[in-house]
Amino acid sequence: MAARMDIAPLSEWGFFTLPRPCTIAGPCSAESEDQVMDTARQLRQVGINVYRAGIWKPRTHPGCFEGAGVEGLKWMQKAKKEFGLKICTEVASEKHVFECLKHGIDMVWLGARTSANPFLVEEIAEALRDTDIPVLVKNPVNPDLDLWIGALERLNRQGIRKIGVIHRGFSSLTEKKYRNSPEWQVAVELRSRYPEMPFFCDPSHMAGCRDYLQDLSQQAMNLGFDGLMIESHCDPSCALSDAKQQLTPSQLIELLEGLTVRDSDTDNQEYHENIDQLRTRIDSCDEEILRTLGARMQISRKIGQYKKENNISIIQASRWDNILESVLKSADIYGLDRDFITKVFNAIHEASVREQNRILSE
């Protein structure tokens, strides 16, 4: 069961105004004073009021541009003063937090590598104690929901109520299309446990390429996310980091205007009546699935018993290959996604193997 957290609603942050999506935008990295100011000016002209830029960049290999450091905070300060922006950046240590507080940063976020390290999260949480600035937490590099929740709990235990999350996808050895695999189901599970938690999506790091930003942003809106954190640069072709995933401010506003933002509910009585009927049918289908799975597992246990009595090994590879081939043909007939069905039946097969192994081990 999810631990309770005392979370301040987004409306109390004083950052965002309707209509949704609440948008945080700015360059991947603060590179120079001219770049920070030019990007800030253009973003303010298209209506963005929360400005992001990376000051310290956690790069995989040494020798890459690792951020402007404290000097970049001065440029951010100047943009805040001149254009009336709220400014935010990533922190990965106690020192970063103290420098941000000293330079008037309005909001900070923890990156994917930092949120995966409980020691760093605790250090940052203690440094932020007794402050009132919002903190956003990106998902860890790997899809570990408990690790993500643990980072939020550490912050909340230090009295930080203005906390939210940023879903930026997960590292994957197999993902080809996107830089980071969306794995939306992990974010949906977190949302179901903490429905009051402000939820942002970072399609820039999820995509790794500007060509996919519109589609990923729309998927986030379809799932009811509150807002987006999108990288925007006055001249992406010259960016010192992540050039391929950044938009110009004019491209950003075009993306935002092209989104369909979904409501969380409606007063339409006909909608509620229809949705309730369909959900009742879903419940009935779920019950039937469980009955069928229970019956299948009973048969699997009997097979395990026969194998034990006749000294037969559990795995019969050719049998399973035939089952999966047959199942996928049926999936095509019913209009079901093959990848989805493969995952479902592999999970069923693994459960059957575990059960038969238990019987053979008795």
C-alpha positions, 0 to 999 in steps of 0.5 A, spaced: 500 500 500 502 506 498 504 511 504 500 517 505 504 524 503 502 531 504 502 534 497 500 541 495 495 542 489 498 545 483 494 551 484 497 553 490 504 553 487 503 560 484 506 558 477 501 556 472 495 559 469 489 555 465 489 553 460 493 546 460 497 544 459 502 547 464 508 548 460 515 548 463 520 550 457 527 552 455 534 550 453 537 543 455 543 547 457 544 554 459 550 555 454 551 563 454 548 569 457 546 571 450 543 564 448 539 564 455 536 571 454 534 570 447 531 564 448 527 567 454 525 573 450 522 568 445 519 564 450 516 569 454 513 572 447 509 566 446 506 566 453 511 561 457 512 563 464 516 558 467 523 557 464 528 551 465 535 551 463 540 545 465 546 549 469 550 542 471 549 537 466 550 529 468 554 527 462 555 520 460 562 521 458 567 526 460 570 531 456 563 533 453 559 540 455 557 539 462 554 546 463 556 553 465 555 552 472 554 557 477 555 563 472 549 560 468 545 561 474 546 569 474 544 569 467 537 565 469 537 571 474 537 576 469 532 573 465 527 572 471 528 579 472 528 582 465 522 578 463 518 576 469 519 569 469 519 563 474 526 559 473 528 552 474 534 548 474 536 541 475 540 539 482 544 533 484 547 535 490 547 539 496 551 544 493 547 545 487 541 546 492 545 552 496 547 555 490 540 555 487 537 558 493 542 563 493 541 565 486 533 566 487 531 559 483 524 558 483 523 551 482 528 545 482 528 538 479 531 531 480 534 528 474 533 520 473 540 519 475 539 522 481 532 520 483 535 513 483 540 514 488 537 514 495 543 518 498 543 523 494 535 524 494 536 525 502 542 530 501 538 534 497 531 533 501 535 536 507 538 541 504 531 544 501 528 543 508 524 549 511 524 552 503 518 553 500 520 552 492 517 546 488 521 540 487 519 535 481 522 528 481 524 525 474 523 517 474 529 513 475 533 511 469 530 504 470 522 502 471 523 501 478 516 504 481 518 503 488 525 507 487 521 513 484 516 513 490 521 513 495 524 519 492 518 523 493 517 520 500 524 522 502 522 529 500 515 529 503 518 527 510 522 533 510 516 538 510 516 539 502 509 539 500 510 542 493 512 536 490 510 533 483 513 528 478 516 528 471 515 522 466 521 522 461 521 514 460 526 509 461 533 506 459 532 500 454 537 495 451 531 494 445 528 501 444 529 503 437 524 509 436 525 513 442 531 515 446 527 512 452 522 507 452 515 511 454 513 505 459 506 509 460 504 503 465 509 505 470 506 512 470 499 510 470 500 506 476 504 512 480 498 516 478 493 511 481 496 511 487 497 518 488 492 522 484 493 528 487 500 528 485 502 534 479 504 530 473 508 532 468 511 529 462 518 530 459 517 528 451 524 531 449 528 526 453 523 520 452 523 522 444 530 524 443 528 527 436 523 533 435 520 528 430 516 525 435 514 530 440 507 532 438 505 525 438 508 523 445 505 530 448 498 528 445 499 521 449 501 525 455 494 529 454 490 523 453 493 520 460 491 526 463 497 529 465 497 536 468 503 539 464 509 538 459 517 540 460 519 541 453 526 543 451 526 549 447 532 553 444 533 559 440 537 556 435 537 548 436 542 547 431 548 550 435 546 547 441 551 544 445 547 538 448 541 534 445 540 539 439 536 533 436 530 534 441 530 541 442 524 546 438 525 553 437 520 557 441 515 558 435 515 550 434 514 549 441 507 554 441 505 550 434 506 544 438 502 546 444 496 549 439 496 542 436 494 539 442 487 536 444 487 537 452 483 532 455 478 533 461 478 529 467 471 529 468 464 532 465 457 534 467 454 530 461 449 525 464 449 521 458 456 520 458 456 517 465 451 513 464 454 510 458 461 509 461 458 506 467 454 501 463 461 499 459 465 499 466 460 494 468 461 489 462 469 490 463 468 488 470 464 482 468 469 480 463 475 481 468 471 476 472 471 471 466 478 472 465 480 470 472 475 464 472 478 461 466 485 462 469 483 459 475 481 453 471 487 453 467 492 453 473 488 447 476 489 443 469 497 445 469 497 443 477 495 436 474 500 436 469 505 437 474 503 431 478 503 427 472 510 429 470 512 428 477 509 421 477 512 419 470 519 423 472 518 428 466 522 434 466 517 441 466 519 444 460 517 442 453 519 447 449 516 444 442 509 444 446 510 451 448 512 454 441 506 450 438 501 453 443 504 460 442 503 460 435 496 458 435 494 463 440 497 469 436 493 466 430 487 467 434 489 474 437 489 476 429 482 474 428 480 477 435 484 484 433 489 483 439 496 486 439 501 480 438 506 483 443 501 484 448 498 477 447 505 474 447 507 478 454 500 475 457 501 468 455 509 468 457 506 471 464 501 465 464 506 460 462 512 462 467 506 462 473 505 455 470 512 453 470 513 455 477 507 451 480 509 445 476 516 446 479 513 447 486 509 440 485 516 436 483 520 439 489 515 437 494 
